[in-house]
Amino acid sequence: MKISKRLKAISDLIKENSKVIDVGADHAFLDIYLNLYKNCHCLAIDKSKHSTISACNNAKKYKANIKAITNDGLTNIKLTDEIIVISGMGTKTIKKILNFNIQNDLILSSHTNIEELKEFLKEKNYNIEKELIINDKKTYNIIYAKKGGVS
């Protein structure tokens, strides 16, 4: 299965056998890739029913074992030790999704206001462990952040 450079860069930040929640999963290609090649347990979340149906169809097509649900961000999702991936949306939306007390590791890729996102993470006591800049038709910033981690 081939995925974009951006999704491959995100997947490279995730260890094998991890639990992942992918918010804004769209067609779940990241989740499918992680399940097939890194044995990750993935929950693909998208607010679009169409995207959730597409994610389920893609999982069947590639014989991946992922769960896909229609939901608005992390609303009513019980968090434990999952890595939360939020990619492909703006900083304002990412902040809205994360505007509650969480402890999970985060992988974020915003299309807008990267400095505002970094300031938000700092206010939430997150430290950026790694930051990547990927050129894949557009330039993408990808941030890996940990609660109280090493900066």
BADOTI-844749 format. One record per residue (C-alpha): chain; z, x, y. Coordinates in nm, 2 decimals. Example, Ala and Ser with C-alpha at 12.3 -4.5 7.8 and 13.67 -1.06 7.14 Angstrom:
BADOTI-844749
('A',(0.78,1.23,-0.45))
('A',(0.71,1.37,-0.11))
//
This chain:
BADOTI-844749
('A',(0.00,0.00,0.00))
('A',(-0.10,0.14,0.34))
('A',(0.11,0.07,0.65))
('A',(0.07,0.17,1.01))
('A',(0.20,0.50,1.15))
('A',(0.47,0.31,1.34))
('A',(0.60,0.13,1.03))
('A',(0.58,0.45,0.82))
('A',(0.79,0.63,1.08))
('A',(1.05,0.35,1.06))
('A',(1.05,0.36,0.68))
('A',(1.10,0.74,0.69))
('A',(1.43,0.68,0.87))
('A',(1.56,0.46,0.59))
('A',(1.72,0.61,0.27))
('A',(1.63,0.49,-0.08))
('A',(1.83,0.20,-0.21))
('A',(1.94,0.08,0.14))
('A',(2.00,-0.28,0.23))
('A',(1.77,-0.37,0.53))
('A',(1.75,-0.67,0.76))
('A',(1.42,-0.67,0.94))
('A',(1.43,-0.90,1.25))
('A',(1.09,-1.00,1.37))
('A',(0.94,-0.90,1.03))
('A',(0.61,-1.08,1.10))
('A',(0.42,-1.05,0.77))
('A',(0.69,-0.83,0.61))
('A',(0.48,-0.52,0.54))
('A',(0.77,-0.29,0.63))
('A',(1.00,-0.48,0.39))
('A',(0.74,-0.48,0.11))
('A',(0.68,-0.11,0.15))
('A',(1.06,-0.03,0.15))
('A',(1.11,-0.24,-0.16))
('A',(0.82,-0.09,-0.35))
('A',(0.85,0.27,-0.26))
('A',(1.22,0.31,-0.17))
('A',(1.39,0.05,-0.39))
('A',(1.54,-0.12,-0.08))
('A',(1.69,-0.47,-0.07))
('A',(1.52,-0.64,0.22))
('A',(1.57,-0.96,0.42))
('A',(1.27,-1.03,0.64))
('A',(1.35,-1.26,0.93))
('A',(1.11,-1.42,1.17))
('A',(1.14,-1.72,1.40))
('A',(0.79,-1.82,1.31))
('A',(0.75,-2.04,1.00))
('A',(0.39,-1.92,0.97))
('A',(0.51,-1.56,0.96))
('A',(0.77,-1.64,0.70))
('A',(0.51,-1.81,0.47))
('A',(0.28,-1.51,0.52))
('A',(0.57,-1.27,0.43))
('A',(0.64,-1.47,0.11))
('A',(0.27,-1.47,0.02))
('A',(0.24,-1.09,0.08))
('A',(0.55,-1.03,-0.13))
('A',(0.39,-1.21,-0.42))
('A',(0.06,-1.03,-0.36))
('A',(0.22,-0.69,-0.38))
('A',(0.48,-0.79,-0.64))
('A',(0.77,-0.70,-0.41))
('A',(1.12,-0.84,-0.44))
('A',(1.21,-0.93,-0.09))
('A',(1.37,-1.24,0.07))
('A',(1.20,-1.39,0.38))
('A',(1.36,-1.66,0.60))
('A',(1.28,-1.84,0.92))
('A',(1.56,-1.78,1.16))
('A',(1.62,-1.70,1.53))
('A',(1.73,-1.34,1.51))
('A',(2.06,-1.28,1.34))
('A',(2.20,-1.63,1.40))
('A',(2.42,-1.73,1.11))
('A',(2.35,-1.41,0.92))
('A',(2.65,-1.25,0.75))
('A',(2.63,-0.88,0.81))
('A',(2.78,-0.62,0.59))
('A',(2.64,-0.26,0.56))
('A',(2.27,-0.34,0.61))
('A',(2.04,-0.13,0.84))
('A',(1.91,-0.37,1.11))
('A',(1.55,-0.31,1.21))
('A',(1.41,-0.48,1.52))
('A',(1.06,-0.37,1.61))
('A',(0.77,-0.51,1.80))
('A',(0.94,-0.70,2.08))
('A',(1.08,-0.62,2.42))
('A',(1.41,-0.49,2.53))
('A',(1.53,-0.82,2.67))
('A',(1.47,-0.99,2.33))
('A',(1.64,-0.71,2.14))
('A',(1.94,-0.73,2.37))
('A',(1.97,-1.10,2.31))
('A',(1.95,-1.06,1.94))
('A',(2.22,-0.78,1.94))
('A',(2.45,-0.93,2.20))
('A',(2.75,-0.97,1.98))
('A',(2.99,-0.73,1.80))
('A',(2.81,-0.55,1.52))
('A',(2.88,-0.22,1.34))
('A',(2.55,-0.18,1.16))
('A',(2.31,0.11,1.19))
('A',(2.01,0.01,1.41))
('A',(1.65,0.11,1.41))
('A',(1.49,-0.03,1.73))
('A',(1.14,-0.01,1.87))
('A',(1.09,-0.19,2.20))
('A',(0.76,-0.23,2.38))
('A',(0.94,-0.24,2.72))
('A',(1.22,-0.08,2.92))
('A',(1.33,0.19,2.68))
('A',(1.58,0.33,2.93))
('A',(1.74,-0.01,2.96))
('A',(1.77,-0.04,2.58))
('A',(1.93,0.31,2.57))
('A',(2.18,0.20,2.83))
('A',(2.26,-0.12,2.64))
('A',(2.32,0.09,2.32))
('A',(2.56,0.31,2.52))
('A',(2.75,0.01,2.65))
('A',(2.78,-0.12,2.29))
('A',(2.93,0.23,2.19))
('A',(2.61,0.33,1.99))
('A',(2.48,0.68,1.99))
('A',(2.12,0.77,1.94))
('A',(2.10,0.98,1.63))
('A',(1.72,1.02,1.64))
('A',(1.44,0.92,1.87))
('A',(1.07,0.93,1.77))
('A',(0.76,0.88,1.98))
('A',(0.47,0.77,1.76))
('A',(0.11,0.73,1.87))
('A',(-0.06,0.46,1.68))
('A',(-0.33,0.30,1.91))
('A',(-0.03,0.26,2.15))
('A',(0.27,0.48,2.21))
('A',(0.59,0.36,2.04))
('A',(0.95,0.47,2.09))
('A',(1.16,0.44,1.78))
('A',(1.54,0.48,1.81))
('A',(1.79,0.52,1.52))
('A',(2.14,0.45,1.65))
('A',(2.48,0.45,1.49))
('A',(2.80,0.29,1.61))
('A',(3.02,0.58,1.74))
('A',(2.79,0.83,1.58))
('A',(2.72,1.18,1.69))
('A',(2.50,1.21,2.00))
//
